[in-house]
Amino acid sequence: MRRLPFRIAVSTLATWAVIALVAPALPLRDPAAQPDGLVLRNLPPLSRVPFVPMADGSLRYAQDVRLLPNGDRAVLRGDRWTNIPAAAIQPDAAADPRAVFVLGTDTFGRDLFSRLIWGARISLAAGLLAALVAVTVGGAIGLTAGLAGGVIDSVLMRVTDAALAIPRLFLLVLLAALFRPSLATTVLLVGGTTWMTAARLVRSQTLAVGEREFVAAAYAAGGSPFRVAVRHVLPHATSVLGVEAALRLGQSVLLEASLSFLGLGIPPPAASWGGLIADGRDRMLDAWWIATWPGLAIIAVVLAASLVADGVREGL
């Protein structure tokens, strides 16, 4: 039974990863398109909206569409009825076509389902890349401090302690305000402010492994410090790095969402989960679905990453 939560967590992360990868190939609406702000704004989930397919390939959305005897269509938009000539309509158009918005729409009439899927690409990519940056930087610093010892160890650990003493979100907001928001900036900021835990974990593991006989034998055989670190010490730190990477993935997704929510992360019109929550934060009473779906997605990914980290720790 203890393996069941781990399998569910792995399946959750794998599902989101596959969805994010294949999003360009899915038949989704343009996540940034605002086809009709009058008819499509703030539609609840599973809304079915009638439309008229025009001869030029566009769609004319309406609250109601009626077929007239002469073949024209009468459409209701707002509180006004207008006629669309039959010559302007696709000849093979269905009698009563309707568009379904599975998760509803936002204030600008954008499809939330498409924005949630495309937001997964940005949020998961930012979280994964930031976690890799944090684990790589932290692992290198911890490995160097553990093997070098002496003054180098003291200096690197005091720098790590100083970085840990600064509130992370405050530091992120401060740095994000100084640079132009972008995906690369967000990845570097999140990864560059979350490496400290990995550094301390790898240093502790390095100090423990460095006392073993095979490390002394590697040095006695003429191995360089770099070769000993990479071939003999680092493999024994992969377990703690694996656990830290899984935890850091969830935390990085959450931090990226926090920056985007504050307007300092991924700039619009690109869809990210934090930005979607920011779009709906003022409409929770009358359009709760705008912020709810990305919020649930973030909760699922963060919890799944934590469960995966626990499973990896127990397995290793």
One Martini backbone bead per residue (centre of mass of N, CA, C, O) as a GRO file, in nm:
protein
  316
    1MET     BB    1   0.053   0.065  -0.014
    2ARG     BB    2   0.308   0.253  -0.023
    3ARG     BB    3   0.328   0.240  -0.349
    4LEU     BB    4   0.073   0.382  -0.450
    5PRO     BB    5   0.141   0.686  -0.419
    6PHE     BB    6   0.390   0.670  -0.600
    7ARG     BB    7   0.245   0.582  -0.861
    8ILE     BB    8   0.054   0.820  -0.878
    9ALA     BB    9   0.272   1.038  -0.890
   10VAL     BB   10   0.416   0.940  -1.144
   11SER     BB   11   0.165   0.953  -1.326
   12THR     BB   12   0.114   1.253  -1.297
   13LEU     BB   13   0.385   1.358  -1.407
   14ALA     BB   14   0.376   1.201  -1.676
   15THR     BB   15   0.115   1.323  -1.786
   16TRP     BB   16   0.205   1.619  -1.787
   17ALA     BB   17   0.453   1.577  -1.965
   18VAL     BB   18   0.305   1.470  -2.215
   19ILE     BB   19   0.114   1.707  -2.255
   20ALA     BB   20   0.339   1.920  -2.291
   21LEU     BB   21   0.477   1.786  -2.541
   22VAL     BB   22   0.192   1.747  -2.725
   23ALA     BB   23   0.044   2.023  -2.752
   24PRO     BB   24   0.104   2.110  -3.055
   25ALA     BB   25  -0.065   1.839  -3.164
   26LEU     BB   26  -0.316   1.942  -3.052
   27PRO     BB   27  -0.667   2.030  -3.086
   28LEU     BB   28  -0.627   2.347  -3.010
   29ARG     BB   29  -0.670   2.642  -2.907
   30ASP     BB   30  -0.569   2.949  -2.896
   31PRO     BB   31  -0.446   3.076  -2.597
   32ALA     BB   32  -0.435   3.398  -2.710
   33ALA     BB   33  -0.709   3.411  -2.819
   34GLN     BB   34  -0.979   3.669  -2.895
   35PRO     BB   35  -1.263   3.612  -3.062
   36ASP     BB   36  -1.494   3.700  -2.819
   37GLY     BB   37  -1.568   3.926  -2.569
   38LEU     BB   38  -1.883   3.921  -2.559
   39VAL     BB   39  -1.964   3.603  -2.563
   40LEU     BB   40  -1.696   3.447  -2.417
   41ARG     BB   41  -1.704   3.572  -2.146
   42ASN     BB   42  -1.712   3.393  -1.861
   43LEU     BB   43  -1.747   3.091  -1.910
   44PRO     BB   44  -1.849   2.810  -1.807
   45PRO     BB   45  -1.825   2.500  -1.779
   46LEU     BB   46  -1.956   2.334  -2.056
   47SER     BB   47  -1.999   2.529  -2.275
   48ARG     BB   48  -2.246   2.606  -2.537
   49VAL     BB   49  -2.172   2.772  -2.845
   50PRO     BB   50  -2.300   2.933  -3.092
   51PHE     BB   51  -2.229   2.932  -3.453
   52VAL     BB   52  -2.089   3.082  -3.758
   53PRO     BB   53  -1.961   2.971  -4.051
   54MET     BB   54  -1.754   3.126  -4.251
   55ALA     BB   55  -1.623   3.159  -4.570
   56ASP     BB   56  -1.329   3.264  -4.448
   57GLY     BB   57  -1.308   3.064  -4.166
   58SER     BB   58  -1.461   3.196  -3.961
   59LEU     BB   59  -1.622   3.276  -3.643
   60ARG     BB   60  -1.960   3.343  -3.527
   61TYR     BB   61  -2.055   3.434  -3.230
   62ALA     BB   62  -2.344   3.350  -3.008
   63GLN     BB   63  -2.628   3.322  -2.813
   64ASP     BB   64  -2.796   3.306  -3.092
   65VAL     BB   65  -2.932   3.094  -3.363
   66ARG     BB   66  -3.115   3.153  -3.675
   67LEU     BB   67  -3.298   3.007  -3.930
   68LEU     BB   68  -3.389   3.123  -4.227
   69PRO     BB   69  -3.575   3.072  -4.509
   70ASN     BB   70  -3.337   3.209  -4.706
   71GLY     BB   71  -3.056   3.113  -4.532
   72ASP     BB   72  -3.022   3.293  -4.323
   73ARG     BB   73  -2.872   3.441  -4.021
   74ALA     BB   74  -2.973   3.490  -3.689
   75VAL     BB   75  -2.800   3.693  -3.446
   76LEU     BB   76  -2.713   3.701  -3.098
   77ARG     BB   77  -2.558   4.007  -2.960
   78GLY     BB   78  -2.644   4.058  -2.671
   79ASP     BB   79  -2.925   4.284  -2.762
   80ARG     BB   80  -2.868   4.201  -3.078
   81TRP     BB   81  -2.998   4.161  -3.399
   82THR     BB   82  -2.852   3.987  -3.684
   83ASN     BB   83  -2.773   3.945  -4.025
   84ILE     BB   84  -2.656   3.666  -4.229
   85PRO     BB   85  -2.573   3.594  -4.521
   86ALA     BB   86  -2.555   3.309  -4.713
   87ALA     BB   87  -2.295   3.395  -4.878
   88ALA     BB   88  -2.114   3.419  -4.594
   89ILE     BB   89  -2.160   3.114  -4.572
   90GLN     BB   90  -2.101   2.807  -4.547
   91PRO     BB   91  -2.248   2.569  -4.740
   92ASP     BB   92  -2.181   2.310  -4.524
   93ALA     BB   93  -2.326   2.400  -4.285
   94ALA     BB   94  -2.462   2.347  -4.006
   95ALA     BB   95  -2.752   2.411  -3.846
   96ASP     BB   96  -2.625   2.371  -3.516
   97PRO     BB   97  -2.352   2.483  -3.420
   98ARG     BB   98  -2.113   2.403  -3.146
   99ALA     BB   99  -1.912   2.521  -2.885
  100VAL     BB  100  -1.684   2.371  -2.655
  101PHE     BB  101  -1.605   2.458  -2.307
  102VAL     BB  102  -1.477   2.272  -2.072
  103LEU     BB  103  -1.338   2.514  -1.867
  104GLY     BB  104  -1.395   2.762  -2.010
  105THR     BB  105  -1.355   3.116  -1.965
  106ASP     BB  106  -1.235   3.426  -1.968
  107THR     BB  107  -1.246   3.768  -1.979
  108PHE     BB  108  -1.131   3.741  -2.300
  109GLY     BB  109  -1.234   3.453  -2.425
  110ARG     BB  110  -1.044   3.233  -2.338
  111ASP     BB  111  -0.936   2.914  -2.342
  112LEU     BB  112  -0.868   2.723  -2.061
  113PHE     BB  113  -0.771   2.455  -2.167
  114SER     BB  114  -0.543   2.562  -2.346
  115ARG     BB  115  -0.399   2.728  -2.123
  116LEU     BB  116  -0.338   2.489  -1.935
  117ILE     BB  117  -0.165   2.322  -2.132
  118TRP     BB  118   0.038   2.549  -2.210
  119GLY     BB  119   0.115   2.612  -1.913
  120ALA     BB  120   0.262   2.344  -1.862
  121ARG     BB  121   0.506   2.396  -2.038
  122ILE     BB  122   0.614   2.637  -1.874
  123SER     BB  123   0.603   2.543  -1.576
  124LEU     BB  124   0.759   2.271  -1.610
  125ALA     BB  125   1.009   2.385  -1.746
  126ALA     BB  126   1.086   2.580  -1.523
  127GLY     BB  127   1.102   2.371  -1.294
  128LEU     BB  128   1.308   2.174  -1.419
  129LEU     BB  129   1.538   2.374  -1.483
  130ALA     BB  130   1.565   2.489  -1.197
  131ALA     BB  131   1.634   2.219  -1.063
  132LEU     BB  132   1.893   2.167  -1.226
  133VAL     BB  133   2.041   2.418  -1.136
  134ALA     BB  134   2.033   2.366  -0.830
  135VAL     BB  135   2.170   2.083  -0.832
  136THR     BB  136   2.428   2.160  -0.982
  137VAL     BB  137   2.529   2.389  -0.804
  138GLY     BB  138   2.505   2.247  -0.529
  139GLY     BB  139   2.679   1.998  -0.597
  140ALA     BB  140   2.942   2.149  -0.664
  141ILE     BB  141   2.975   2.294  -0.393
  142GLY     BB  142   2.960   2.046  -0.204
  143LEU     BB  143   3.194   1.887  -0.332
  144THR     BB  144   3.414   2.099  -0.293
  145ALA     BB  145   3.389   2.136   0.013
  146GLY     BB  146   3.431   1.834   0.101
  147LEU     BB  147   3.720   1.794  -0.043
  148ALA     BB  148   3.885   2.049   0.042
  149GLY     BB  149   3.837   2.208   0.280
  150GLY     BB  150   3.889   2.431   0.505
  151VAL     BB  151   3.862   2.736   0.374
  152ILE     BB  152   3.675   2.661   0.143
  153ASP     BB  153   3.456   2.534   0.313
  154SER     BB  154   3.395   2.779   0.491
  155VAL     BB  155   3.319   2.980   0.271
  156LEU     BB  156   3.092   2.818   0.128
  157MET     BB  157   2.913   2.779   0.386
  158ARG     BB  158   2.874   3.082   0.449
  159VAL     BB  159   2.733   3.146   0.187
  160THR     BB  160   2.503   2.946   0.228
  161ASP     BB  161   2.397   3.065   0.495
  162ALA     BB  162   2.337   3.346   0.382
  163ALA     BB  163   2.130   3.249   0.168
  164LEU     BB  164   1.937   3.113   0.380
  165ALA     BB  165   1.873   3.383   0.549
  166ILE     BB  166   1.723   3.468   0.305
  167PRO     BB  167   1.432   3.531   0.187
  168ARG     BB  168   1.331   3.387  -0.096
  169LEU     BB  169   1.095   3.561  -0.204
  170PHE     BB  170   1.233   3.832  -0.165
  171LEU     BB  171   1.473   3.774  -0.351
  172LEU     BB  172   1.311   3.714  -0.605
  173VAL     BB  173   1.163   3.985  -0.629
  174LEU     BB  174   1.413   4.162  -0.640
  175LEU     BB  175   1.546   4.032  -0.893
  176ALA     BB  176   1.300   4.044  -1.088
  177ALA     BB  177   1.289   4.365  -1.086
  178LEU     BB  178   1.585   4.392  -1.240
  179PHE     BB  179   1.464   4.208  -1.466
  180ARG     BB  180   1.359   4.076  -1.749
  181PRO     BB  181   1.095   3.904  -1.820
  182SER     BB  182   1.142   3.542  -1.844
  183LEU     BB  183   1.221   3.220  -1.871
  184ALA     BB  184   1.525   3.242  -1.819
  185THR     BB  185   1.509   3.426  -1.572
  186THR     BB  186   1.336   3.240  -1.396
  187VAL     BB  187   1.526   2.997  -1.391
  188LEU     BB  188   1.776   3.144  -1.270
  189LEU     BB  189   1.641   3.253  -1.015
  190VAL     BB  190   1.532   2.992  -0.893
  191GLY     BB  191   1.795   2.823  -0.912
  192GLY     BB  192   1.986   3.056  -0.773
  193THR     BB  193   1.789   3.031  -0.483
  194THR     BB  194   1.791   2.676  -0.442
  195TRP     BB  195   2.095   2.534  -0.380
  196MET     BB  196   2.163   2.499  -0.070
  197THR     BB  197   2.057   2.219   0.009
  198ALA     BB  198   2.230   2.057  -0.190
  199ALA     BB  199   2.503   2.145  -0.077
  200ARG     BB  200   2.473   2.025   0.210
  201LEU     BB  201   2.413   1.732   0.131
  202VAL     BB  202   2.669   1.676  -0.039
  203ARG     BB  203   2.875   1.744   0.175
  204SER     BB  204   2.795   1.526   0.377
  205GLN     BB  205   2.840   1.288   0.183
  206THR     BB  206   3.138   1.352   0.119
  207LEU     BB  207   3.250   1.327   0.406
  208ALA     BB  208   3.166   1.030   0.443
  209VAL     BB  209   3.312   0.910   0.187
  210GLY     BB  210   3.608   1.033   0.232
  211GLU     BB  211   3.670   0.808   0.476
  212ARG     BB  212   3.715   0.590   0.282
  213GLU     BB  213   3.927   0.361   0.140
  214PHE     BB  214   3.875   0.401  -0.174
  215VAL     BB  215   3.963   0.698  -0.175
  216ALA     BB  216   4.252   0.662  -0.075
  217ALA     BB  217   4.327   0.467  -0.306
  218ALA     BB  218   4.282   0.666  -0.540
  219TYR     BB  219   4.501   0.864  -0.450
  220ALA     BB  220   4.738   0.655  -0.437
  221ALA     BB  221   4.700   0.592  -0.760
  222GLY     BB  222   4.684   0.906  -0.886
  223GLY     BB  223   4.432   1.056  -0.850
  224SER     BB  224   4.254   1.312  -0.916
  225PRO     BB  225   4.028   1.512  -0.771
  226PHE     BB  226   3.829   1.502  -1.008
  227ARG     BB  227   3.820   1.194  -1.045
  228VAL     BB  228   3.734   1.123  -0.759
  229ALA     BB  229   3.473   1.287  -0.756
  230VAL     BB  230   3.334   1.153  -1.011
  231ARG     BB  231   3.399   0.829  -0.966
  232HIS     BB  232   3.362   0.803  -0.624
  233VAL     BB  233   3.168   1.028  -0.490
  234LEU     BB  234   2.919   1.113  -0.662
  235PRO     BB  235   2.759   0.838  -0.675
  236HIS     BB  236   2.691   0.862  -0.354
  237ALA     BB  237   2.505   1.140  -0.415
  238THR     BB  238   2.253   1.059  -0.594
  239SER     BB  239   2.034   1.012  -0.386
  240VAL     BB  240   2.012   1.303  -0.271
  241LEU     BB  241   1.974   1.434  -0.551
  242GLY     BB  242   1.711   1.293  -0.626
  243VAL     BB  243   1.541   1.399  -0.395
  244GLU     BB  244   1.598   1.702  -0.440
  245ALA     BB  245   1.489   1.719  -0.730
  246ALA     BB  246   1.196   1.647  -0.666
  247LEU     BB  247   1.147   1.874  -0.464
  248ARG     BB  248   1.241   2.110  -0.651
  249LEU     BB  249   1.024   2.089  -0.862
  250GLY     BB  250   0.781   2.173  -0.692
  251GLN     BB  251   0.905   2.442  -0.584
  252SER     BB  252   0.955   2.572  -0.864
  253VAL     BB  253   0.665   2.581  -0.958
  254LEU     BB  254   0.570   2.758  -0.722
  255LEU     BB  255   0.764   2.999  -0.768
  256GLU     BB  256   0.680   3.063  -1.056
  257ALA     BB  257   0.384   3.119  -0.983
  258SER     BB  258   0.444   3.354  -0.794
  259LEU     BB  259   0.576   3.541  -1.000
  260SER     BB  260   0.341   3.545  -1.205
  261PHE     BB  261   0.130   3.652  -1.006
  262LEU     BB  262   0.312   3.927  -0.964
  263GLY     BB  263   0.443   3.994  -1.263
  264LEU     BB  264   0.767   3.847  -1.264
  265GLY     BB  265   0.753   3.638  -1.484
  266ILE     BB  266   0.580   3.530  -1.722
  267PRO     BB  267   0.488   3.698  -1.986
  268PRO     BB  268   0.253   3.824  -2.153
  269PRO     BB  269   0.049   3.593  -2.329
  270ALA     BB  270   0.167   3.377  -2.183
  271ALA     BB  271   0.100   3.066  -2.039
  272SER     BB  272   0.061   3.034  -1.685
  273TRP     BB  273  -0.041   2.929  -1.386
  274GLY     BB  274   0.007   3.193  -1.232
  275GLY     BB  275  -0.132   3.378  -1.443
  276LEU     BB  276  -0.413   3.247  -1.425
  277ILE     BB  277  -0.462   3.318  -1.131
  278ALA     BB  278  -0.437   3.624  -1.169
  279ASP     BB  279  -0.683   3.652  -1.364
  280GLY     BB  280  -0.891   3.520  -1.119
  281ARG     BB  281  -0.868   3.674  -0.835
  282ASP     BB  282  -1.127   3.888  -0.896
  283ARG     BB  283  -1.339   3.617  -0.983
  284MET     BB  284  -1.435   3.405  -0.755
  285LEU     BB  285  -1.753   3.455  -0.742
  286ASP     BB  286  -1.825   3.459  -1.080
  287ALA     BB  287  -1.521   3.307  -1.178
  288TRP     BB  288  -1.374   3.044  -1.040
  289TRP     BB  289  -1.239   2.877  -1.288
  290ILE     BB  290  -0.988   3.045  -1.359
  291ALA     BB  291  -0.819   2.969  -1.080
  292THR     BB  292  -0.876   2.664  -1.016
  293TRP     BB  293  -0.732   2.487  -1.228
  294PRO     BB  294  -0.435   2.582  -1.183
  295GLY     BB  295  -0.435   2.525  -0.879
  296LEU     BB  296  -0.477   2.216  -0.904
  297ALA     BB  297  -0.225   2.161  -1.074
  298ILE     BB  298  -0.017   2.255  -0.867
  299ILE     BB  299  -0.097   2.064  -0.640
  300ALA     BB  300  -0.046   1.799  -0.794
  301VAL     BB  301   0.259   1.845  -0.856
  302VAL     BB  302   0.368   1.896  -0.570
  303LEU     BB  303   0.267   1.634  -0.441
  304ALA     BB  304   0.399   1.439  -0.641
  305ALA     BB  305   0.692   1.528  -0.588
  306SER     BB  306   0.694   1.451  -0.287
  307LEU     BB  307   0.627   1.148  -0.324
  308VAL     BB  308   0.868   1.083  -0.503
  309ALA     BB  309   1.084   1.160  -0.299
  310ASP     BB  310   1.003   0.950  -0.088
  311GLY     BB  311   1.041   0.702  -0.274
  312VAL     BB  312   1.340   0.748  -0.339
  313ARG     BB  313   1.445   0.743  -0.050
  314GLU     BB  314   1.349   0.451   0.015
  315GLY     BB  315   1.491   0.307  -0.231
  316LEU     BB  316   1.799   0.433  -0.157
   0.00000   0.00000   0.00000
